[in-house]
Amino acid sequence: MQVKPHSALVLIGHGSTLNPDSSTPTMDHAETIRQGGVFGEVVCAFWKEEPSMREVLRMVDSPEVYVVPNFISEGYFTQQVIPRELGLSGRTTVLPPLFAGGPERQIHYCEPVGLHPSMTRLLLARAAEVAPGVPRAESALIIVGHGTGLNENSTKAIKDQVDLIKASGAGFAEVLDAYMEEPPLVNEWDKMTTAPHVIVVPFFIADGLHSFQDIPVLLGIEEEITPAASQMSVFKQNPHSLRGRKLYYSSAIGTEPMLAEVILDQVEAFDLDHPSPALSQTVASGTLPEKLIDWINQGGRQIGQVMVRPESGGWRLFHQVDEAAAGTGDLASFRSPAEAREIARHDASGAFRPLKSAPTLKQGWELFLTTNASLLEALDYLYPATVANWMRFLGGRIPPHTLKETLGRQTGMYRITGLLREDEAQSLVAATCHDGNCLRRIQWTWDKQTPWTTLPAEKALCSSPADPAVPSMPLLCTDACPLLVAAARPVVKDRLKAEADAAAAAALIP
């Protein structure tokens, strides 16, 4: 596709506060596209991980931004949640400049990646990979989705791919769709076809509990839900001799490396379907990498638990407790910004770190970087959106938010959090956001009038954005994170249950 050096690509994924594998494909595809040099900037954002969708447009300087949802189908998240969180009003939305004197920004909202017809070649490649040498004329291909009676779009993408593969002359004996929660059910796969070889491909973006555990049980590969230790082995035991057939089971289609090409196909499709006026090829000065270097040149040295040391030819990053060992050869050494992602993902015990601003960053590493862009990329893996939030804050470009607003826009199982009371919020924020749990400084309040009375002064930042550069860059919390929202749910549920129990007991009193 056409190279777009003055445009940015934003990939949106769901993410998870529990499963580190959920966001991995999205970040991997972003890295592949970044290395290809098609866009000037490539970043990710998530609903349930960092950086959040509310922050991501601050992380890019380009006047033109393409947003591609890394989702399998059109539905609630792509039609409502993503446009709402990004502030989009249509396929192209014009947003104000990020800094004084900067250009207006055009935000182009593309179709979800799973809807593009070129997903067909990924499915065929995955089938060939999982069942090499197996004659297609003797094989049935079953594409598996979740399925739900709540939204017909959840199955449309799969049905479309089934039709495309049938029409392609790929040569399979049969091409079928099946689902976990609606007919045709995947647990009846042997009744759906008489082919001696059956290839099953989960039509999901990431491998998780469905592909690792639920579907293997439904297929009969496993007798019961197995521990996480079996996650990869389930894909390495092909073929499985089950019910008189040979069953071949693949990992989720979203993990296929070629999905990066489909993402670019969606951008190209947008340009064909929604031509827009050409933008100026001049990017305003004062971009984020330059502002980061200005901060370092003025003496900036620390972000969270990470030290930034300027050296000949670049910068060395390391944990603050390892300052004496940095550069001596005693630390594990890395040179790629993408390796910062793995450094930040797990703590010293190997536990997943869904909150990157938790004071649990592991020690014993150093990362040497040679370009402004790679330095910013690494810091965004270690502390997502921190540089963008600080620089935009200094320019007065972060609108204030309140916890009531954040909880009020929750939906589904989290809709109930909108009933949280102010006294509950005061206690919840103190327990969740302080007490050694998070290094960020809160920029939101309960409502527009009520401050946090349960937090120490160091957890809040002064209201004036005129602070000069300081040796330690503050980690700003510009919106309540998914961990706080999740913690609010049981608080409200327990209170409502107690109130209902009390009302029921009172009704029994004569």
N, C-alpha and C positions, 0 to 999 in steps of 0.2 A: 504494500500500500504506500501511498504518498508519505514521505517523511514530514513530520510536523514538529520542527525544533522549537517553535514558539507556542506549542500547545502542551497541555498536561493530560494525563490519563489517570482517572481515579477508579479503582476497582472496589466494589462494595460487596462484602461478604457478611454472613450471619455471625460467625464466631461463637465462642462459648466461654463461660467462666469455669467450666469443669473439664472440657476435653481439648487438649492442646492440638489434636489433629484437625479440628474443625477449620481453623484458619490457615493451615499449612498450604493447601493447594492454591488459595488466593495469593498468598505471599510468594509462593514459588513461581506462579505465572507472571506476577508483577516483576519479579527479578529477571525472568527470561526476556520480557518485553523491554525492560530497562537496559539490559545488555545489548539488545538489538538496536538501540539508538533511534527508534522511530519517533519517540516523544522527548520533549525537553525535560519533562518531569513525569514520574510514575509513582503513585502512592496508593495505599490501601486504607480502608476504614471498615468498621464492623458495627453491628448492632449490639453485640454482647462482649466485645473486646475493645482494646485500645489500638489505634486512636478511634474515637467515636465519630459518627457521621456529622455530629455538630461541630467537630473540630477540623475535619479534613480539608475543607475549602480554604481554611487559613494556611494550610501547609504548602500550597502551591502559589506561585507568583504569576503564572502564565495568564494572558488575557483570554485565552480560549481553553476550556476544560471539557473533556469527554468523560462522562460517568457511565460505566458499564456495570450493571448488577451481575455479580457472579452467582446467579441463581439459575436453577433448572427450568423454572416455568414462571409465567406471569401469575400474579396473585396478590395477596394482601400486602406483603412486604414491598414488592416492586411497584404496586399501584398507589399505596398509601403511605407506608412508613418511610421509605427512602425519600420521596418528594417532600414530605413534611419535614423530615429532619434536615434536609439540605436547603430547604426554602425554595423549592422549584415550583414553577407555575405552569409548565408545559414542556414540550420537547426541547425548546431552547428558552432559557431564562437569562435575562440581563441583570446582573448584580452590581452593586456599587463597588468602587475601588477598595482595595485592601489597605491602602495607605494614601496619605495626601499626595495629590499629583499623579497618582497611578491611573491606569486605564480602567474603564468598566470591563466587566468580565462576562463573557458568553459561556453559559453552562449548557452543554448538550447532553440530554438524557437518552441513552441508547436502550435498545431492547435487552432483556436478560440473555445471557450467553447461551442458555439451553434452547432458545427458540430458533437459533440460526440453522438453516438447512445443512451447513457444513459440519454440524455435529454428527451427521451420518458417517462421514469418513472416520471419525474417532471411534464410533461404535464398531465399525467393520475392522479397524485396526486392533481394537481391544479384543474382539472375538478371535482374530487370527493369532494374536499374542497368547491368549489363554488356552487355545486349542490348536497348536501348530500341527500341520499335516493331517488334520481330521477332515475327511471329505465333507464339503458343505452340503452336497446333495443328500447326505445321510445325517444332517444335523439340523436341529431346531435352535433358533436364537430367541431367547426370552429376555425382554427388557423389563426390569422391575422398578417400580416406583412405590411411594408411600401410599398414595390414594387417600381420599377423604371425600365424604359426601357434602362437605361444606363449600367446596370450590371446584367447579368443573375444570378450571384451568390447570389444576394440579395433575390431571391425567392427559390433557390435550397435547403437551409437548411430546410425551411418550407415544401416543397414538399417531402423531404426525411422523415421528421417526420410523415407526413400524411401516407406515404407508410408503415412506421414501425408500426404505431398504427393499421392500417388496418390489417397488417400481424400478429399482436400480439394476435388477438382474444379478444380484449378488450370488444367487445360486443356492440359498438355504432351502431345505425341505419345507420349513415353515418359519415365519417371523411373527412373534406373539408379544403381547403386553400382559403383565401381571402385576398385582399390587399386594401390599401387606394388609390393607384394611378395607378393601372393597373388591368385589368380583371383577374379573377372574382372579382368584386368590393364588398367590405364589406357592402355597403349601400343597396345591393340587397340580403341580407342574407336570407330573407323570400322566395325568389324565387329559392334559391339554394337547399332547402330541404323542405320536407313536414312533418318532425318530429314535434311533438307537443312541445317538449322541445329542446331548442337550447343553447348550452354552447359556449361562445366566450372567447378565451384566447389570449391576445396580445403577440406575439412572439418578445418582446423587452427586453433589459437588464434592463432598469429602467423605472419607471413611470414618465411621463412628460406630455407635452402638448398633445401628441398624445393619450395616454391612459386616461388622465384626461379629455380632452376636445374634441379633434377632433373625435375620434372613437365613443364616446357616441352620438355625433350629427349624425354621419353617421348611427349608429344603430337605431336612433330614440328615445334613452333614454332622450336626451335633445333636445330642439327645436333650440337652438342657443348656441354659445360658452359661457360658464358660467365663473364666476369669480373663482379665485383660491380657494376660501373658500369652494367650493363644491368638492375639490379634493378627499377626502376620502369617502364622502357620496355616490359617484357614485358606489362604490364597496359594499356598505352596504345595498342596497335596493333590492337585489335579492329575488324572481324573478321579472322581469319587464313584465307586461302584454302588449305585443305589437303585432300588426298585427295578432291577433288571436292565438298567441303562448305564451309560457313562455320562456323568455330570461334571461339567467344567464351570467353575465359579470364579469370577474376576473381582478385582477391587473396583471402587466407585469410578464412574466414567470421568468425574471431575478431576481425578488425580492424573489423568492422561496428559503427558507433557505437551502434546499437540493442541491442548485447549487454549494455549496462548495464541495460536494462530486464529482460533475461532473468535477470541476476544477482539483481535484486530479486524476480523471480518465484520463484526458488529459495528465497529467504528466506521468502516468503509461503507457499510450498508446505510448507516445514518447519513453520511455525506451525500449518498446518492438519493435518498428519500427526502432529505430536508436540507437542500442547498441554502447556504446563508452567505451574507456579504463577507468578503475577505477582510480579515482584520489587519491592522497595522503590524508590520514585522518588527516593530521596535518594542522591546520589553523595557518598562520603566526601570530606572536605576534604583538601587537600594533593595535588591532581592534578598531573600532569607540567607543564602550562603554568605553573601557579602556582609550582611548585618551580623551574622555569627562571627565572622573573622574580625569585624570591627570591635565586637565585644571582647574577643580574646586579646586583640592588640591593646585594648584599654585596661587589661589586667584580669579579665575574666578567666577563671581557672577551674570552677567546680560546678557540676550539674548533678543534683542528687548525691549519690555515692560515687560518682565518676569524676575523676580528675582529668583535665585537658592540659597537656604539656606541649607547648610549641617546641619543635626541634628542627634541625636542618633538614629540609626537604619535606616537612609535613608536621603531623601532630601525633602524639602518643596518648592513648586513652588507657586508664587502668582504675581499679578500685582504690578508693581513698586510703585503705589500710595497707596497700601494697606500694606506696609511694617510694619507699627506700629501695625496693627491689626492681622497680620499673627501669627497663633499659639495661639491666645487668645480665640478662639471660636466664634468670631464675624463674621467670613466669612463663606460662604457656603463651606463645606468640602467634598473633593472627594479623592478616593484612587486608582482608576483604570486609567491607562494611556489612555484607550479608551475614558474616560470622557473629556480628553483634546480636543478631536475632536469636541465635542459639545460646549465646551467653546469657541473655535476658530471660529466656523461656523457662528455665528451671533453677531452683535454689540449690544450695550445696548438698542437700539430701536427695536431690532429683525430683522434688515435688514441683508440679506446674505452678507458675507464677502468673495468674490471670491479671493481677494488678502490678504493672511494672514499676509503679512508684512506691511499692511496699519496700521497707528497709531490709530486704532479704537478698539483694543482688550478691551472687557468689563472687568469691575472691580468686586470686591466683592466675590472672590473665592480663594480657596487654594487647592493644590493637593499634597498629601504626597505619596512618592514612595519609595520602599524598595530595588529595584535591579537596577543594571547598565542598563540592557536591558530595563526595564520599564521606566527609566528616559529618555533614548534616544528616545523611542517610543513616550512618551508624548511630548517631545520637537519637534519631527518631525511632530506631529499634530499641534502644536502651530506655529512653524516656519519651514515648510517643507524643508528638505535637508540642513538646515543651518549648523548643526554640520559637516555633511559630506563635504560640500563645504569649510568650513574653514579649516578643517584638511587636506583635499586634497590640498588646496591652499598652506598651510604651507609646504607641501611636494613637491610642484611644479608639481602637477598632474592634473591641470585643463588647458586644451588647450584654447588659446584665441579665441574669436569669434567676429564677427562684425555684426552690424545691417543689413548691405547690404546682408550678407550671410543668415541671418535669413529670411529677407523678400524675398530673391531670391528663397528660397525653399518652399514658400507658394504656395498653389494650390487652385482650386475652386474659391469661391467668394473672397478669399484673395490674389489671384495671382496678382491682380492689384497693391498691395502694393509694389511689386518689382520695380515700377516706381517712388517711393518716391525720392525726390531730397534731397541733403545734407542740404540745407538751411531749407527745410520743416522739416527734421529730427531734426535739432538743436532746432527748436521751439517746436516740438512735444514732444521731450524727456524732455525739461524743464517744459512743462505744465503737462505731464503725470507722470513723474517719480520723480519730485521734488514738491515743493510748498505744502508740508505737505501730499502728497498722498502716499508715500512709504518710508519705513525705510531702504531699501536695498542700498548698495553701488555698483555702476555699474562697472562691469569688462569688458564690451565690448565697442567698439568704432564704429564710423560710418563706416570707412574702416580701413585698417591697418596703415594708415598714419594720419588720421584726428581725433583729440581729440574732446571732447565736450567743446565748448567755452561758452555754455549757462548754465552750471551747476557749483555750488560752489565746492570748493575743498573737502569738507567733503563728497560729494557724490561719490567720487572716492577713490580707495585704492592705496597705494604705489605699485609700480611694483615688489618690492622685496618680496619674500615669507618667509623672515627670521625673521619676527616679532616675539617677544616672546609672551607668553601668557599674555593676558590683562584682566582686570576685566570685560570688556564688549566685548562679542564676536561679531564681525561685521557680519551683514547679507549681504552676497554677492549675487549680481545679475549676474549670469554667462551667461545668454542668455535672450534676450528680451522676455517678457511674453506675453500671449495671449491678455491681455488688451491693451498693446501698439500696437500690430499688428492690433487689431480691430480699435483702434483710428487712425491708419495710413490710413485705407481704405477711409473714407470720405474726408480726406485731398487730396488724389490723385484724387478721383472722382470729387470733386469740382473744382480742378485746371484744369483737363482735360475738364470739361464742360465749364469752363470759356474760355479756349483756343479755344474750338470748336465754342462757341458763337462769340468770337472775330473774328475768321476766317470767319464765315458765314457773319458777319456784314461787314467785309472788302471786301468780294466778291460782296456785293451789291453796293459798292461805284464805280461810273464810273471812 
